[in-house]
Amino acid sequence: MHLDEDYNRSIPWIRKQIFEYEPVEKTHTPRAVVIVCDATFYGKKKDKLGTLIFKDILLGEVLIWKHVQSELAKDYKQLLQRILDLGYEVKAIIIDGKRGLYKALRDYPVQMCHFHQKKVIQRYMTMHPRLEAGKDLQKIMYNLTSTTQTIFTNKLNDWHEKHKYFLAERTINPDTLKESFTHQKLVSAYRSLKTNLPYLFTYKKHKKIKINNTTNAIDGGVFSPMTRCPLRVKSYSKYTMDLVKV
């Protein structure tokens, strides 16, 4: 992004506008909300620069946000408490499955993002698994968004029963003499599904509440323009305040 070219202005002028701009303070209208929450990070990993956002999917409004250096459960708990202190009633929460969040949000119906779950499994098995067990698990994943928890659970259990001896195979490292699973990535994929299974179908258990089964409402609608911003400037937080005001 080149603001000087976009606005046909000099770089000093652009900088002046950025540093002098003061965003309007957000006003809140307490009500019942269904929250989608996630964090996005800018630049390189070493920069440790990101923003955690809570958005109400019912009205499409960003409710609250916080700059973070890393994505920790305590930050989610802090923003959730601020939401409650402002008078909002949280009906459900949609997340992408970060470690520790299920425990932190245990008092609310939590939905695990289907898109992120599929990406996790894809990362372990690739898009074109060569092993029979991988191909079978991929077929089960294809139906995640169109099946029920009972059917999905039964298929996953059947898959594990069919391949349990294969999954249990171990290999000894000749250098360290330590044992590890021969098919560690497949084992990890299975464990991910077993861990997230209680939260993959929350949106179907609570049909009276409008719960999305993905975090797309925040990933595309909010994060996309934010990650394109020239956040190297010192006043990057001002950009964020305007961008999340939707």
Secondary structure as GFF3:
##gff-version 3
##sequence-region A 1 246
A	DSSP	alpha_helix	3	6	.	.	.	ID=ss1
A	DSSP	alpha_helix	11	20	.	.	.	ID=ss2
A	DSSP	beta_strand	32	41	.	.	.	ID=ss3
A	DSSP	three_ten_helix	45	47	.	.	.	ID=ss4
A	DSSP	beta_strand	50	56	.	.	.	ID=ss5
A	DSSP	beta_strand	61	68	.	.	.	ID=ss6
A	DSSP	alpha_helix	73	85	.	.	.	ID=ss7
A	DSSP	beta_strand	89	95	.	.	.	ID=ss8
A	DSSP	alpha_helix	101	104	.	.	.	ID=ss9
A	DSSP	beta_strand	110	112	.	.	.	ID=ss10
A	DSSP	alpha_helix	114	125	.	.	.	ID=ss11
A	DSSP	alpha_helix	132	142	.	.	.	ID=ss12
A	DSSP	three_ten_helix	144	146	.	.	.	ID=ss13
A	DSSP	alpha_helix	149	167	.	.	.	ID=ss14
A	DSSP	beta_strand	170	172	.	.	.	ID=ss15
A	DSSP	beta_strand	179	181	.	.	.	ID=ss16
A	DSSP	alpha_helix	184	196	.	.	.	ID=ss17
A	DSSP	three_ten_helix	197	199	.	.	.	ID=ss18
A	DSSP	alpha_helix	202	205	.	.	.	ID=ss19
A	DSSP	alpha_helix	216	218	.	.	.	ID=ss20
A	DSSP	pi_helix	219	223	.	.	.	ID=ss21
A	DSSP	alpha_helix	224	227	.	.	.	ID=ss22
A	DSSP	alpha_helix	236	243	.	.	.	ID=ss23
###
